[in-house]
Amino acid sequence: MAAKKKQTFDAETLMQAQGQAQEEQKQRLLTQVPKTAAGFNRDFKALKKNTTNQLAYLKRIPVATLKGYFVKTELETETFSEILRTLSEKVSGAEDAKWAHTFMINMSKAFKFDMTIMFIEDEEIDYISSIVGKIRTVDATKADEVKAAYDD
């Protein structure tokens, strides 16, 4: 019986393979819409700390799909905070502000959202204020609607 030949790879080859795998995963995340809240949370976390990709990912999800994720499932606190950070940092211009209003209002209809809001920290409050301010530059009424939905 012949012994299996063990293949070894140098560090550079491994880094290239890892980089290629990460790029393929990013492309999949930015082209597919998850079917469940768990899939949404998993995919959003996979884009961690890259707010540009996170915003592109969030914009790909139809409003009806977003609402469907959180009808019976709570929005994870960590994901909620990261979404607020992303919107606070990346929303710019009238089109983004209009989209952010719709997104924020629909997110506020999530299962047990009132409980989520009760436990937000100062950092999340600052993110919300920033987002509301960006929406206000386009439409004060919509900004007030978001502010009211997110006031605990």
Short mmCIF file of the C-alpha atoms (twelve columns), coordinates in Angstrom:
data_MODEL
# 
_entry.id   MODEL 
# 
loop_
_atom_site.group_PDB 
_atom_site.id 
_atom_site.type_symbol 
_atom_site.label_atom_id 
_atom_site.label_alt_id 
_atom_site.label_comp_id 
_atom_site.label_asym_id 
_atom_site.label_seq_id 
_atom_site.Cartn_x 
_atom_site.Cartn_y 
_atom_site.Cartn_z 
_atom_site.pdbx_PDB_model_num 
ATOM 1   C CA . MET A 1   0.000   0.000  0.000  1 
ATOM 2   C CA . ALA A 2   1.457   3.327  -1.046 1 
ATOM 3   C CA . ALA A 3   1.653   6.046  1.536  1 
ATOM 4   C CA . LYS A 4   -0.354  9.174  0.788  1 
ATOM 5   C CA . LYS A 5   1.844   12.000 -0.264 1 
ATOM 6   C CA . LYS A 6   1.247   14.982 1.981  1 
ATOM 7   C CA . GLN A 7   1.093   18.224 0.077  1 
ATOM 8   C CA . THR A 8   2.468   21.311 1.762  1 
ATOM 9   C CA . PHE A 9   1.835   24.895 0.809  1 
ATOM 10  C CA . ASP A 10  3.932   27.922 1.507  1 
ATOM 11  C CA . ALA A 11  2.527   30.880 3.416  1 
ATOM 12  C CA . GLU A 12  2.126   33.015 0.291  1 
ATOM 13  C CA . THR A 13  0.004   30.376 -1.463 1 
ATOM 14  C CA . LEU A 14  -2.183  30.027 1.627  1 
ATOM 15  C CA . MET A 15  -2.642  33.806 1.872  1 
ATOM 16  C CA . GLN A 16  -3.611  34.003 -1.802 1 
ATOM 17  C CA . ALA A 17  -6.139  31.183 -1.395 1 
ATOM 18  C CA . GLN A 18  -7.582  32.787 1.711  1 
ATOM 19  C CA . GLY A 19  -7.852  36.159 -0.046 1 
ATOM 20  C CA . GLN A 20  -9.574  34.565 -3.029 1 
ATOM 21  C CA . ALA A 21  -12.038 32.738 -0.766 1 
ATOM 22  C CA . GLN A 22  -12.857 35.960 1.090  1 
ATOM 23  C CA . GLU A 23  -13.406 37.822 -2.187 1 
ATOM 24  C CA . GLU A 24  -15.702 35.054 -3.464 1 
ATOM 25  C CA . GLN A 25  -17.698 35.168 -0.223 1 
ATOM 26  C CA . LYS A 26  -17.998 38.964 -0.433 1 
ATOM 27  C CA . GLN A 27  -19.268 38.726 -4.020 1 
ATOM 28  C CA . ARG A 28  -21.832 36.102 -2.984 1 
ATOM 29  C CA . LEU A 29  -23.012 38.297 -0.105 1 
ATOM 30  C CA . LEU A 30  -23.374 41.326 -2.341 1 
ATOM 31  C CA . THR A 31  -25.345 39.492 -5.025 1 
ATOM 32  C CA . GLN A 32  -27.688 37.217 -3.055 1 
ATOM 33  C CA . VAL A 33  -30.480 38.107 -0.651 1 
ATOM 34  C CA . PRO A 34  -30.789 35.783 2.361  1 
ATOM 35  C CA . LYS A 35  -34.078 33.972 2.957  1 
ATOM 36  C CA . THR A 36  -34.085 34.079 6.781  1 
ATOM 37  C CA . ALA A 37  -33.180 36.381 9.675  1 
ATOM 38  C CA . ALA A 38  -30.401 33.962 10.641 1 
ATOM 39  C CA . GLY A 39  -28.984 34.192 7.119  1 
ATOM 40  C CA . PHE A 40  -29.211 37.977 7.248  1 
ATOM 41  C CA . ASN A 41  -27.352 38.122 10.573 1 
ATOM 42  C CA . ARG A 42  -24.683 35.675 9.374  1 
ATOM 43  C CA . ASP A 43  -24.109 37.510 6.105  1 
ATOM 44  C CA . PHE A 44  -24.121 40.975 7.659  1 
ATOM 45  C CA . LYS A 45  -21.558 39.878 10.264 1 
ATOM 46  C CA . ALA A 46  -19.366 38.426 7.508  1 
ATOM 47  C CA . LEU A 47  -19.039 41.958 6.112  1 
ATOM 48  C CA . LYS A 48  -17.977 43.285 9.513  1 
ATOM 49  C CA . LYS A 49  -16.244 46.594 9.739  1 
ATOM 50  C CA . ASN A 50  -16.563 47.325 6.015  1 
ATOM 51  C CA . THR A 51  -19.342 49.891 6.119  1 
ATOM 52  C CA . THR A 52  -19.286 50.455 2.356  1 
ATOM 53  C CA . ASN A 53  -20.037 46.785 1.676  1 
ATOM 54  C CA . GLN A 54  -22.525 46.677 4.554  1 
ATOM 55  C CA . LEU A 55  -24.503 49.579 3.105  1 
ATOM 56  C CA . ALA A 56  -24.492 47.987 -0.358 1 
ATOM 57  C CA . TYR A 57  -25.702 44.735 1.230  1 
ATOM 58  C CA . LEU A 58  -28.521 46.455 3.145  1 
ATOM 59  C CA . LYS A 59  -29.671 48.312 0.037  1 
ATOM 60  C CA . ARG A 60  -29.966 45.027 -1.904 1 
ATOM 61  C CA . ILE A 61  -32.601 43.686 0.484  1 
ATOM 62  C CA . PRO A 62  -36.176 44.556 -0.551 1 
ATOM 63  C CA . VAL A 63  -38.226 46.231 2.197  1 
ATOM 64  C CA . ALA A 64  -40.793 43.409 2.233  1 
ATOM 65  C CA . THR A 65  -38.010 40.863 2.707  1 
ATOM 66  C CA . LEU A 66  -36.497 42.863 5.577  1 
ATOM 67  C CA . LYS A 67  -39.877 43.056 7.301  1 
ATOM 68  C CA . GLY A 68  -40.307 39.312 6.823  1 
ATOM 69  C CA . TYR A 69  -37.021 38.534 8.584  1 
ATOM 70  C CA . PHE A 70  -38.109 40.083 11.828 1 
ATOM 71  C CA . VAL A 71  -41.816 39.286 12.072 1 
ATOM 72  C CA . LYS A 72  -41.208 36.491 14.585 1 
ATOM 73  C CA . THR A 73  -37.490 36.896 15.217 1 
ATOM 74  C CA . GLU A 74  -35.778 39.596 17.244 1 
ATOM 75  C CA . LEU A 75  -33.137 41.738 15.641 1 
ATOM 76  C CA . GLU A 76  -29.811 40.840 17.295 1 
ATOM 77  C CA . THR A 77  -28.467 43.711 19.391 1 
ATOM 78  C CA . GLU A 78  -24.968 43.492 17.890 1 
ATOM 79  C CA . THR A 79  -26.358 43.497 14.345 1 
ATOM 80  C CA . PHE A 80  -28.716 46.381 15.179 1 
ATOM 81  C CA . SER A 81  -25.825 48.450 16.525 1 
ATOM 82  C CA . GLU A 82  -23.667 47.692 13.476 1 
ATOM 83  C CA . ILE A 83  -26.526 48.630 11.110 1 
ATOM 84  C CA . LEU A 84  -26.951 51.962 12.902 1 
ATOM 85  C CA . ARG A 85  -23.191 52.604 12.733 1 
ATOM 86  C CA . THR A 86  -23.132 51.824 9.022  1 
ATOM 87  C CA . LEU A 87  -26.082 54.113 8.240  1 
ATOM 88  C CA . SER A 88  -24.651 56.876 10.419 1 
ATOM 89  C CA . GLU A 89  -21.290 56.756 8.639  1 
ATOM 90  C CA . LYS A 90  -22.325 56.016 5.054  1 
ATOM 91  C CA . VAL A 91  -25.706 57.606 4.306  1 
ATOM 92  C CA . SER A 92  -25.155 60.713 2.233  1 
ATOM 93  C CA . GLY A 93  -27.304 62.645 -0.198 1 
ATOM 94  C CA . ALA A 94  -31.028 62.792 -0.833 1 
ATOM 95  C CA . GLU A 95  -31.474 59.297 -2.291 1 
ATOM 96  C CA . ASP A 96  -29.625 57.636 0.599  1 
ATOM 97  C CA . ALA A 97  -31.628 59.692 3.115  1 
ATOM 98  C CA . LYS A 98  -34.949 58.621 1.548  1 
ATOM 99  C CA . TRP A 99  -33.817 54.999 1.535  1 
ATOM 100 C CA . ALA A 100 -32.589 55.289 5.163  1 
ATOM 101 C CA . HIS A 101 -36.007 56.588 6.243  1 
ATOM 102 C CA . THR A 102 -37.792 53.609 4.704  1 
ATOM 103 C CA . PHE A 103 -35.224 51.173 6.076  1 
ATOM 104 C CA . MET A 104 -35.306 52.625 9.604  1 
ATOM 105 C CA . ILE A 105 -39.113 52.709 9.763  1 
ATOM 106 C CA . ASN A 106 -39.338 49.091 8.626  1 
ATOM 107 C CA . MET A 107 -36.642 48.009 11.051 1 
ATOM 108 C CA . SER A 108 -38.629 49.678 13.849 1 
ATOM 109 C CA . LYS A 109 -41.475 47.229 13.163 1 
ATOM 110 C CA . ALA A 110 -39.306 44.229 14.079 1 
ATOM 111 C CA . PHE A 111 -40.474 41.693 16.662 1 
ATOM 112 C CA . LYS A 112 -39.883 43.036 20.203 1 
ATOM 113 C CA . PHE A 113 -38.309 46.205 18.814 1 
ATOM 114 C CA . ASP A 114 -39.489 48.148 21.868 1 
ATOM 115 C CA . MET A 115 -37.291 45.878 24.014 1 
ATOM 116 C CA . THR A 116 -34.324 46.394 21.696 1 
ATOM 117 C CA . ILE A 117 -34.686 50.189 21.967 1 
ATOM 118 C CA . MET A 118 -34.956 50.054 25.764 1 
ATOM 119 C CA . PHE A 119 -31.425 48.714 26.048 1 
ATOM 120 C CA . ILE A 120 -29.558 50.826 23.512 1 
ATOM 121 C CA . GLU A 121 -26.428 52.595 24.691 1 
ATOM 122 C CA . ASP A 122 -25.276 56.188 24.168 1 
ATOM 123 C CA . GLU A 123 -23.321 55.142 21.083 1 
ATOM 124 C CA . GLU A 124 -26.479 53.845 19.359 1 
ATOM 125 C CA . ILE A 125 -28.400 56.960 20.407 1 
ATOM 126 C CA . ASP A 126 -25.692 59.056 18.724 1 
ATOM 127 C CA . TYR A 127 -25.930 56.932 15.561 1 
ATOM 128 C CA . ILE A 128 -29.718 57.383 15.471 1 
ATOM 129 C CA . SER A 129 -29.375 61.166 15.958 1 
ATOM 130 C CA . SER A 130 -26.888 61.296 13.105 1 
ATOM 131 C CA . ILE A 131 -29.179 59.320 10.786 1 
ATOM 132 C CA . VAL A 132 -32.197 61.452 11.728 1 
ATOM 133 C CA . GLY A 133 -30.118 64.564 11.000 1 
ATOM 134 C CA . LYS A 134 -29.238 63.260 7.538  1 
ATOM 135 C CA . ILE A 135 -32.893 62.477 6.812  1 
ATOM 136 C CA . ARG A 136 -33.895 65.929 8.125  1 
ATOM 137 C CA . THR A 137 -31.767 67.626 5.430  1 
ATOM 138 C CA . VAL A 138 -34.139 66.077 2.874  1 
ATOM 139 C CA . ASP A 139 -37.477 65.826 4.692  1 
ATOM 140 C CA . ALA A 140 -38.159 67.069 8.236  1 
ATOM 141 C CA . THR A 141 -41.451 65.150 8.505  1 
ATOM 142 C CA . LYS A 142 -39.766 61.840 7.690  1 
ATOM 143 C CA . ALA A 143 -36.961 62.656 10.128 1 
ATOM 144 C CA . ASP A 144 -39.522 63.276 12.876 1 
ATOM 145 C CA . GLU A 145 -41.200 59.956 12.023 1 
ATOM 146 C CA . VAL A 146 -37.918 58.071 12.436 1 
ATOM 147 C CA . LYS A 147 -37.077 59.967 15.634 1 
ATOM 148 C CA . ALA A 148 -40.475 59.084 17.125 1 
ATOM 149 C CA . ALA A 149 -40.087 55.408 16.168 1 
ATOM 150 C CA . TYR A 150 -36.668 55.197 17.848 1 
ATOM 151 C CA . ASP A 151 -37.344 57.203 21.012 1 
ATOM 152 C CA . ASP A 152 -37.540 54.953 24.026 1 
# 
